[in-house]
Amino acid sequence: MKLEGKSALVTGASRGIGRAVAAALAAEGAAVAVNYRSGKAQADEVVKEIESNGGKAVTVEGDVSEYEAAQRIVEQSIEQLGGLHVLVNNAGISRDALIFNMEPTDWLDVMRVNFGGVFNCTKAVLQHFMSQREGTIVNVSSMMGLRGWTGESNYAASKGAINAFSPWTRSVGAKPGRAALTDLVQGLLEKDGGKGILRQIPMRTFATVEEVAGVVTFLAGPDSSYMTGALVEVDGGVGTMLGIGAPL
Ligand SMILES: NC(=O)c1ccc[n+]([C@@H]2O[C@H](COP(=O)([O-])OP(=O)(O)OC[C@H]3O[C@@H](n4cnc5c(N)ncnc54)[C@H](OP(=O)(O)O)[C@@H]3O)[C@@H](O)[C@H]2O)c1
């Protein structure tokens, strides 16, 4: 197991991609702090599942958009796990709307959680990582941080900020629809069940949360030790093409 003896904090791990990342890191031997904001019962379930597979995990409540909370999340993770070596900044939200209709709170909430959360948790963990001269930070970004989409300017801006944030973190760019069918993308799938999005994906299939978690685990582990500042696209090939269909 590649993360034996290591401890990891995964933000927003009560559901979706974060949950799969927590399970994947635990399967590689890491002790995992499962952060959540409001879904305590779901976070407890994640811990139970990890424990039933022979792993170690604890829950840590806290809103990553608040710096004091991020500090507490990091402190409690270190205390409960006896150390910390990996931070996965995964917590994220969307509040989709055309700019014309977008409330300033839709803009600020998305920036505060998605990018603010990455800044807060990264800052909160740095002292510990620097003093032990070891630490890996993986950010879960989005292909929207590279190319925006109608109605998602706030989300795209928050992910673009993550991509530009630090050369010392590794990011996974996953695109809604091109990635995982989680609560976050329900709004996008409402109209046609995702058929329109599927047509834009060269691989013609959605990713599973496990496929994203596998890449995060690689970036968090020893096999990527000479990588830093990398943006790894997990997008079914979307980033490789201008558009799909017969050439003009
Ligand atoms: N799904 C996709 O296709 C896709 C594509 C590209 C990128 N991503 C990115 O992947 C990450 C996870 O997305 P997902 O699809 O798994 O979302 P999800 O199913 O909606 O889960 C979001 C998670 O984040 C937590 N969270 C939200 N706000 C938080 C806050 N302020 N503080 C702490 N935790 C908070 C939630 O906890 P509670 O339940 O407690 O609120 C939940 O555990 C996000 O950064 C997202 O932008 C997803």
The ligand as a Tripos MOL2 file, in Angstrom:
@<TRIPOS>MOLECULE
LIG
   48    52     1     0     0
SMALL
NO_CHARGES

@<TRIPOS>ATOM
      1 N1        -19.0490   16.2510  -10.2980 N.am      1 LIG1
      2 C1        -18.3620   16.7080  -11.3300 C.2       1 LIG1
      3 O1        -18.6150   16.3580  -12.4820 O.2       1 LIG1
      4 C2        -17.2420   17.6780  -11.1080 C.ar      1 LIG1
      5 C3        -16.5910   18.1540  -12.2220 C.ar      1 LIG1
      6 C4        -15.5280   19.0390  -12.0680 C.ar      1 LIG1
      7 C5        -15.1090   19.4120  -10.8300 C.ar      1 LIG1
      8 N2        -15.7690   18.9430   -9.7350 N.ar      1 LIG1
      9 C6        -15.2850   19.3890   -8.4400 C.3       1 LIG1
     10 O2        -15.1620   18.2760   -7.5820 O.3       1 LIG1
     11 C7        -15.3800   18.6950   -6.2340 C.3       1 LIG1
     12 C8        -16.4320   17.7890   -5.6020 C.3       1 LIG1
     13 O3        -17.6080   17.8990   -6.3640 O.3       1 LIG1
     14 P1        -18.8090   16.8420   -6.2470 P.3       1 LIG1
     15 O4        -19.3960   16.7540   -7.5920 O.co2     1 LIG1
     16 O5        -18.3580   15.6420   -5.5470 O.co2     1 LIG1
     17 O6        -19.8100   17.7030   -5.3170 O.3       1 LIG1
     18 P2        -20.9670   17.2340   -4.3050 P.3       1 LIG1
     19 O7        -21.4000   15.8510   -4.5860 O.co2     1 LIG1
     20 O8        -21.9680   18.3320   -4.3370 O.co2     1 LIG1
     21 O9        -20.2160   17.2430   -2.8820 O.3       1 LIG1
     22 C9        -19.7120   18.4470   -2.3750 C.3       1 LIG1
     23 C10       -18.9900   18.1820   -1.0750 C.3       1 LIG1
     24 O10       -18.4210   19.4190   -0.6290 O.3       1 LIG1
     25 C11       -18.8570   19.6910    0.7010 C.3       1 LIG1
     26 N3        -18.9160   21.1260    0.9150 N.ar      1 LIG1
     27 C12       -19.6170   22.0550    0.2220 C.ar      1 LIG1
     28 N4        -19.3800   23.2800    0.7210 N.ar      1 LIG1
     29 C13       -18.5120   23.1160    1.7570 C.ar      1 LIG1
     30 C14       -17.8940   24.0030    2.6700 C.ar      1 LIG1
     31 N5        -18.1140   25.3210    2.6240 N.pl3     1 LIG1
     32 N6        -17.0520   23.5010    3.5990 N.ar      1 LIG1
     33 C15       -16.8050   22.1660    3.6630 C.ar      1 LIG1
     34 N7        -17.3740   21.2780    2.8270 N.ar      1 LIG1
     35 C16       -18.2220   21.7520    1.8880 C.ar      1 LIG1
     36 C17       -20.1760   18.9790    0.8430 C.3       1 LIG1
     37 O11       -20.4040   18.7460    2.2250 O.3       1 LIG1
     38 P3        -21.8930   18.8120    2.8810 P.3       1 LIG1
     39 O12       -22.6710   17.6840    2.2890 O.co2     1 LIG1
     40 O13       -21.6560   18.6420    4.3270 O.co2     1 LIG1
     41 O14       -22.4200   20.1570    2.4970 O.co2     1 LIG1
     42 C18       -19.9110   17.7040    0.0300 C.3       1 LIG1
     43 O15       -19.2130   16.7750    0.8270 O.3       1 LIG1
     44 C19       -15.7680   20.1600   -6.2980 C.3       1 LIG1
     45 O16       -14.6530   20.9840   -6.0550 O.3       1 LIG1
     46 C20       -16.2400   20.3270   -7.7330 C.3       1 LIG1
     47 O17       -16.1280   21.6610   -8.1840 O.3       1 LIG1
     48 C21       -16.8240   18.0940   -9.8490 C.ar      1 LIG1
@<TRIPOS>BOND
     1     1     2 1
     2     2     3 2
     3     2     4 1
     4     4     5 ar
     5     4    48 ar
     6     5     6 ar
     7     6     7 ar
     8     7     8 ar
     9     8     9 1
    10     8    48 ar
    11     9    10 1
    12     9    46 1
    13    10    11 1
    14    11    12 1
    15    11    44 1
    16    12    13 1
    17    13    14 1
    18    14    15 2
    19    14    16 1
    20    14    17 1
    21    17    18 1
    22    18    19 2
    23    18    20 1
    24    18    21 1
    25    21    22 1
    26    22    23 1
    27    23    24 1
    28    23    42 1
    29    24    25 1
    30    25    26 1
    31    25    36 1
    32    26    27 ar
    33    26    35 ar
    34    27    28 ar
    35    28    29 ar
    36    29    30 ar
    37    29    35 ar
    38    30    31 1
    39    30    32 ar
    40    32    33 ar
    41    33    34 ar
    42    34    35 ar
    43    36    37 1
    44    36    42 1
    45    37    38 1
    46    38    39 2
    47    38    40 1
    48    38    41 1
    49    42    43 1
    50    44    45 1
    51    44    46 1
    52    46    47 1
@<TRIPOS>SUBSTRUCTURE
     1 LIG1         1 GROUP 0 **** ****
